[in-house]
Amino acid sequence: MMLDQKEIIDDFIVQTKIGLFCSYGNFYLDPKEPVVEAVISHAHGDHAVGGNQNVYCTEATAVFMQHRYKKFAAANFYLKPYQSTFQLNGVTISFYPAGHILGSALVLMEYKGVKYLYTGDYKLEADTTCEPTVLVAADVLITETTFANPETVHPDAVAEIEKLNNVKPNIMLGAYALGKSQRLISLINKHCPQKRILVHHSIVPFVKIYEQMGVDLGKYEVYDRKVMKNNANDMIYIVPPMVFHSYFKAINVVRIFATGWKHIQSNNQVQLYISDHVDWKAILTTIETVQPQQVWTTHGSGTHLQNHYKDKLVVKLLN
């Protein structure tokens, strides 16, 4: 059942060159450049830059940012537990788990009785390496639309990871260092137990942070060239994108990259469609659950949503 009609402020959140800005609370959501007041949904580099004056985020997001940016992470961090409220220049804000990576948050903002829910990046699928998504009712849903296309359907992650059981030779597995790599380590340990996991040194600190924060990923080892050279089968070497693309001509390994993007899969020997974003059906499920009066879209194209909800629901494109 839809929420009672309320006075939605059309420019409560606006897109600027720096990012999404709330003039009513004088803060930015995931700014692309350093600002005075930054509410940050999660620690991926395209959402969390260093150098902000005041950062409001979850504990895990702060720890990841401090690792990546060191003393330039932020002047001040204000750590907020999930589902607790705080005030920022008259706007009431609370965080709810977004299910994207460890510490990722949906940002619920309430102003003059109207609730605006910003998703950041999120997914609805089960993932034991991060907090499960909690969707809450809001008058306006501000959703990412990275894969908001009716033709995009993310397959089951377990079925995808089990493909690796059919690959006997060693694998060079490309994955983002934060979030995706940790999810893959956990999935491989659970569903490909005969595989031996080696992790690139640049990914290891993020793995250690997950473990320090209580997430059990299972077995893995820091990459050792001799180990991989002396074992021709059943080794999986997880590397960040830059390394994966730098060693395009790597021999004696099967090259695989874990992503939801089809264009990245085209040159790989095995396609591994594991995404940490919502697909089309998941976005529709989110809208059905949140029951907003309006949907505002960001991080991708919202035109398919506009067409789908034509004459039924206001869909506004912020980008």
C-alpha positions, 0 to 999 in steps of 0.5 A: 500500500502506497504511503499517504501523499506528501509534499515532496520537494523536487530539488531536495537532492540535485545532481551537481558536478561534485555529486548529489547535493542536498541544499536543505541539509547542506551536505553531499551524498557520495561526493566526487570531490572533497567537501565539508559535509559528506554522507558516504554510502560505501567505500568504493572509490567512485563513491568515497573520495579522500579529503572531506572535512566531515564524513558520516558513514558506517564503521567498516566504510571508515576503516576501508577509507582510512586504509586506502587514503591514510591520513588524507581519508578525512579530517573527521569521521562520524561513525553511525550504526545501522538504524540509528538516527542523527541530525545534519543541519535539520535533516534526520538521517539513518543508515540501513544495510545495502548488501553491496559490500561490508559496511555499505548503507542505504541512506534514509533522509527525513525532512518536513515529514517526507522520507527520501531513501538513497540506495548508493550501490546495492543488491538483494541477493544473499551474501554472507560477506556483508550485512543483508539488505534492509529495505524501508518505506519511503516517499522518494526512492533514489536508486542506482540504475547501473543494470536497469534494463529489462534484458539484464538478469543476473544469474545465481551466484552459486551456479556461476561460481560452480563453473570453476569446478569444470576448469582444471587448469590454474585460473587467473581470476580478475575481481575488484579488490574491495567487496567482490574479491572477498565474496569470491573467496567465500563462494569458492571455499564453499562451492569449489573446496578442491580449489586452492586460493591465492590472493594478490598482495594488494587485495590482502589488506581488505581481506584482513579488514573483513576478518578483523570485522568478524567475517569468516571468508575461509582459506586463502594464501598470499600469492607466491609465484613458486607455488603457482608455478609448481602446481599446474591445476586447481589454483585460483589466483585472484588479482585486481583489474589492473593486474588482470589487464596488464597480464593479458598474455599470461600463459598456462592460466585460464583467464576469468573476470567476475562481473555483471558487465557483458562487454568485460566478459567478451574476451575471457575464456569462461564467463563468470557473471557475478554482480554486486548490483541490482538487476532489473527484477531486483529494482522492481522488487525494491520499488514494490517494497519501498512503495515510493510516490516517486523514483529518482534514478542515478548511476546509470540510465533510468529511461527503461524505468520511466517507460515501464512506469509511464502514467503509473509512477513518477520516475525522474532522472537525476543524471 
